[in-house]
């Protein structure tokens, strides 16, 4: 059985193999990148986009750019453009905004650090919409827990979602080294 980290590592390996065909030189021939804004523009016409157009579109969590028939994550292209090499690990958005591809907002990260820099509740958190606050039907209170080093650490039960969220943020700032909130 493959654990979550192993599965994520396998996905990253597959992504790296697919990306290897695109070099920094080929990227720079096709696109221009402004590191202060994080915006890519096209240098050459591509299907229905003309030279000078902003390249890419918003995906579910990240900006994506189609190039030579392949879809790329814009933050990984920014890394390739600026450093000349594909990142061997994950690229984390320091401020937690996956659409902010300014080079100063990007850093190489492990899978763990990247996951720990989460800033908003997952879309499947139907109970509160607040990070770390979940309704516990059994105790009829809000509960909070945090994952650290692969283990779930219970943070307590609270009378409000805001209290559970506040306790979660307090623990997150201590336990998650990549946390920037």
C-alpha positions in Angstrom: 0.0 0.0 0.0 1.4 3.4 -1.0 1.0 6.2 1.6 0.0 9.8 0.6 3.6 11.1 0.5 4.7 8.1 -1.7 1.8 8.7 -4.1 2.6 12.5 -4.3 6.3 11.6 -4.9 5.3 9.2 -7.7 3.0 11.9 -9.3 5.9 14.4 -9.1 8.2 11.9 -10.8 5.8 11.4 -13.7 5.3 15.2 -14.0 9.1 15.6 -14.2 9.5 13.1 -17.0 6.8 14.8 -19.0 8.3 18.2 -18.5 11.9 17.2 -19.5 11.2 17.8 -23.2 10.8 21.6 -22.6 14.1 23.4 -21.9 14.6 26.9 -20.5 15.8 28.0 -24.0 12.7 26.7 -25.7 10.5 28.3 -23.0 12.3 31.7 -23.4 11.8 31.5 -27.2 8.1 31.1 -26.8 7.2 33.2 -23.7 8.4 36.2 -21.8 8.2 36.2 -18.0 8.1 39.3 -15.7 9.4 38.1 -12.3 8.0 41.2 -10.5 4.4 40.5 -11.6 4.5 36.7 -12.3 2.9 37.2 -15.7 3.9 35.3 -18.8 3.3 36.8 -22.3 3.6 35.1 -25.6 6.5 36.0 -27.9 5.0 34.0 -30.8 1.6 33.2 -32.1 0.1 30.0 -30.7 -3.3 28.6 -31.9 -5.7 31.4 -31.2 -3.3 33.6 -29.1 -1.2 36.2 -30.7 2.3 37.5 -29.8 2.0 39.9 -26.8 -1.1 38.2 -25.3 -1.0 37.1 -21.7 -0.3 33.4 -21.6 -2.2 31.0 -19.3 -5.5 30.7 -17.5 -6.7 30.0 -14.0 -7.0 26.4 -13.1 -8.6 25.1 -10.0 -5.8 26.2 -7.7 -2.9 27.3 -10.0 -2.4 29.2 -13.3 -1.8 26.8 -16.2 -0.1 27.5 -19.6 -0.5 25.4 -22.7 2.7 25.2 -24.7 3.4 22.9 -27.6 0.3 20.8 -26.9 1.1 20.3 -23.2 -0.3 21.9 -20.1 2.2 23.2 -17.6 1.8 24.8 -14.2 2.8 28.5 -14.5 4.8 28.5 -11.2 7.0 25.6 -12.4 7.5 27.4 -15.7 8.5 30.5 -13.8 11.1 28.5 -11.9 12.5 27.0 -15.2 12.6 30.4 -16.8 14.5 32.1 -13.9 16.9 29.3 -12.9 17.3 27.4 -16.2 16.4 24.1 -14.5 13.2 22.2 -13.8 12.6 22.1 -10.0 13.3 18.6 -8.6 10.9 19.2 -5.8 7.6 21.1 -5.3 7.4 24.8 -5.8 5.5 26.4 -2.9 3.7 29.8 -3.1 5.0 31.5 0.0 1.8 33.6 0.5 -0.4 30.6 -0.1 -2.0 32.2 -3.3 -1.5 29.6 -6.1 -2.2 32.3 -8.7 0.6 34.7 -7.5 3.6 33.6 -9.6 6.0 36.4 -8.8 9.4 34.9 -8.5 9.9 36.4 -5.0 6.8 34.4 -3.9 8.1 31.0 -5.0 10.3 28.6 -3.1 11.5 25.0 -3.5 9.7 22.9 -1.0 9.2 19.3 0.1 5.8 17.8 -0.2 5.3 18.2 3.6 6.3 21.9 3.6 4.1 22.6 0.6 1.0 20.9 2.3 1.7 22.7 5.6 1.6 26.1 4.0 -2.2 25.7 3.5 -4.1 28.9 4.2 -7.7 28.2 3.7 -10.1 25.4 4.5 -10.4 22.5 2.0 -13.4 22.6 -0.2 -14.6 19.4 1.5 -14.7 21.1 4.9 -18.5 21.6 4.9 -18.8 22.3 8.6 -17.3 25.8 9.1 -15.3 27.0 6.2 -12.5 27.9 8.7 -9.1 26.2 8.7 -8.9 23.7 11.5 -12.5 24.0 12.7 -14.8 21.0 12.4 -18.2 20.3 14.0 -18.3 17.3 16.2 -21.8 15.9 16.4 -21.0 13.6 19.3 -19.7 16.3 21.6 -21.9 19.0 20.1 -18.9 21.3 20.0 -16.4 22.5 17.5 -13.2 20.5 17.5 -9.8 21.2 16.1 -6.9 18.9 15.2 -3.7 19.3 13.2 -1.6 16.9 11.3 2.1 17.0 12.2 4.7 14.4 11.1 2.0 12.2 9.7 0.1 12.1 13.0 -3.2 13.8 13.9 -2.8 15.9 17.1 -6.1 16.7 18.9 -6.2 20.4 19.9 -9.5 20.4 21.8 -13.2 21.1 21.8 -14.6 24.7 21.6 -17.9 26.5 21.8 -17.3 28.4 18.6 -15.7 27.7 15.2 -13.7 30.9 15.6 -12.1 29.6 18.8 -11.2 26.2 17.2 -9.8 28.1 14.2 -7.7 30.4 16.5 -6.3 27.3 18.4 -5.5 25.6 15.1 -3.6 28.7 13.8 -1.6 28.9 17.1 -0.5 25.3 16.8 0.2 25.7 13.0 2.6 28.5 13.6 4.5 26.4 16.1 4.4 22.9 14.4 4.5 23.7 10.6 7.9 25.0 9.7 6.7 26.3 6.3 3.7 28.2 7.7 3.7 31.8 6.7 0.5 33.0 8.4 
